[in-house]
Amino acid sequence: MITFDLGQPVRGTQIELLRSNIMTRMAFEHVTITDRMRRVRNVSCVESAAEVLAKYWPKNCGEKYVTAQQACLDAYAGRLDPLEVRNAFIEAAKEASIYIDERHR
């Protein structure tokens, strides 16, 4: 567990420790997608799933895209497990006809 003195300002190193701890808890087994432009992306955490959905997703989004975006928000709020985000992301990729490699190790 990471603790900080509440009477002191949080410093850069402390912020990085917090971010690292949060991202570790938000990680999931990676998913590899290949979009229509043949760009390959490995998605292995809630943060990267949210970024791909926001920046690199096709314009013709559907219901599963919206569900995946909401799943990311719910995971950030602590209401959803990262594995559920992974599953929602996979379903959104299938809906958008994005090639996805979802093999489990």
N, C-alpha and C positions, 0 to 999 in steps of 0.2 A: 504494500500500500504506500502511496506517495502522500506525504503530508507537508504542509507549508505553514509558516508562522503567519497567522491572519493579520497581525499588526504591521507586517512588512510588505512593501510592494513586490509583486511577482516579477522576477527577472527573466530575461530571454532564455536562459538555460532551463529554468523551471517550466516555462511555457513549452519548450521542446519536449521535456519529460512528460508533461501532461498530454501533449499531442501524440507522442509515441505510445503512451499507455492507452489512450482512446482508440487509436488506429489498430493497435494489437487486438483489442476487444472487438473491433469492427471488421476484422479480416475474415475471409472465407477462402475455400479452395478455389484456385484461379479458374477462370473461364477464358477461353481464347475465342475472339470473334474476328471475322474477316468481312469487311464491308464491301459494298459494290465497287469501290475504287481499289480494291485489293489491299487495303491497309489492314494490318494485323495488330490487334490490341489485346493485351492480357489484362484482365480485370480480376483483382484479388481482394478487394475491400469495398465497403460501402462508399467511401469517398470516391474511388475510381469509377464505380458504377454510376454514381450521381453525375460525375463529370462527363462520362461518355454519353449518358442520356441527354444531358443539357447541351453539349457542344457538338457531338458527332452523330447524332441520330438522324435518320431520314425525316423529311418534313411530313410524310404521310403517316403520322403516328396514330395508333389505335388505343383501344381500351386497356390493353395490357401494358402499353407504354405508360399510361397515366398511373396504373396500379404500381408499376416498378418505381416511378418517381415518388409516389406516396410511401412505398415501402422504405425507400432511402430516408425520407423525412421521419418516418416512424422509428427507424433504427437509431437515428441521431437523437431522438427524444427518449430512447430507452424502452420503447414499446414493442420492438420487433427484433428478433434474432437475426444476425447477419446471414445465416443460412437461408432464411426466408427471403431476404433481399436477393441473394444469389438466384433462388428459384424464380422469383418475379422477373429478374433481369433476363434469365434464359427464356422465359415465356414471351417476354417483349421482343427479344431478338428473333424468335421463331415467327412471331406475328409480323415483323418487319422484313421477313425473308433475308435476314442476316445470317450468314453461315456461322455456326457456333460449334466449338469443340468443348463438350462438357464432361469429358472423361474424368472419373474419380480415380485417385491413386490407390 
